[in-house]
Amino acid sequence: MSRGLAGVSGSTLVVNLAGSRYAVRDGMATLNPLAAQIIGQLSSLEI
């Protein structure tokens, strides 16, 4: 069982993925299509 978390530290996205190679592959497959939108939203934050 995995309890993945994600958050923002300053203007940096922090994501923890499960420890297995396959879980990381699946997690990155999920994050990659969202990367441009996430980066755009984080870059517009006023800190």
Rosetta constraint file for C-alpha pairs under 8 A:
AtomPair CA 2 CA 18 HARMONIC 5.98 0.50
AtomPair CA 3 CA 18 HARMONIC 7.85 0.50
AtomPair CA 4 CA 15 HARMONIC 7.58 0.50
AtomPair CA 4 CA 16 HARMONIC 5.71 0.50
AtomPair CA 4 CA 17 HARMONIC 5.78 0.50
AtomPair CA 4 CA 18 HARMONIC 6.73 0.50
AtomPair CA 5 CA 15 HARMONIC 6.00 0.50
AtomPair CA 5 CA 16 HARMONIC 5.69 0.50
AtomPair CA 5 CA 17 HARMONIC 7.70 0.50
AtomPair CA 6 CA 13 HARMONIC 7.30 0.50
AtomPair CA 6 CA 14 HARMONIC 5.56 0.50
AtomPair CA 6 CA 15 HARMONIC 4.30 0.50
AtomPair CA 6 CA 16 HARMONIC 6.41 0.50
AtomPair CA 7 CA 13 HARMONIC 5.96 0.50
AtomPair CA 7 CA 14 HARMONIC 5.30 0.50
AtomPair CA 7 CA 15 HARMONIC 6.58 0.50
AtomPair CA 8 CA 12 HARMONIC 5.50 0.50
AtomPair CA 8 CA 13 HARMONIC 4.66 0.50
AtomPair CA 8 CA 14 HARMONIC 5.77 0.50
AtomPair CA 9 CA 13 HARMONIC 6.53 0.50
AtomPair CA 9 CA 14 HARMONIC 6.95 0.50
AtomPair CA 10 CA 47 HARMONIC 6.80 0.50
AtomPair CA 11 CA 42 HARMONIC 5.49 0.50
AtomPair CA 11 CA 43 HARMONIC 6.74 0.50
AtomPair CA 11 CA 45 HARMONIC 7.03 0.50
AtomPair CA 11 CA 47 HARMONIC 7.69 0.50
AtomPair CA 12 CA 42 HARMONIC 7.16 0.50
AtomPair CA 13 CA 42 HARMONIC 7.78 0.50
AtomPair CA 17 CA 23 HARMONIC 7.05 0.50
AtomPair CA 17 CA 24 HARMONIC 5.82 0.50
AtomPair CA 17 CA 27 HARMONIC 6.53 0.50
AtomPair CA 18 CA 23 HARMONIC 5.62 0.50
AtomPair CA 18 CA 24 HARMONIC 6.20 0.50
AtomPair CA 19 CA 23 HARMONIC 6.87 0.50
AtomPair CA 19 CA 24 HARMONIC 6.96 0.50
AtomPair CA 20 CA 24 HARMONIC 6.33 0.50
AtomPair CA 21 CA 25 HARMONIC 6.26 0.50
AtomPair CA 22 CA 26 HARMONIC 6.23 0.50
AtomPair CA 23 CA 27 HARMONIC 6.02 0.50
AtomPair CA 24 CA 28 HARMONIC 6.02 0.50
AtomPair CA 25 CA 29 HARMONIC 6.12 0.50
AtomPair CA 26 CA 30 HARMONIC 6.34 0.50
AtomPair CA 27 CA 31 HARMONIC 6.24 0.50
AtomPair CA 28 CA 32 HARMONIC 5.77 0.50
AtomPair CA 29 CA 33 HARMONIC 7.36 0.50
AtomPair CA 30 CA 34 HARMONIC 7.40 0.50
AtomPair CA 31 CA 35 HARMONIC 6.06 0.50
AtomPair CA 34 CA 38 HARMONIC 6.14 0.50
AtomPair CA 35 CA 39 HARMONIC 6.04 0.50
AtomPair CA 36 CA 40 HARMONIC 6.12 0.50
AtomPair CA 37 CA 41 HARMONIC 6.20 0.50
AtomPair CA 38 CA 42 HARMONIC 6.13 0.50
AtomPair CA 39 CA 43 HARMONIC 6.00 0.50
AtomPair CA 40 CA 44 HARMONIC 6.45 0.50
AtomPair CA 41 CA 45 HARMONIC 6.75 0.50
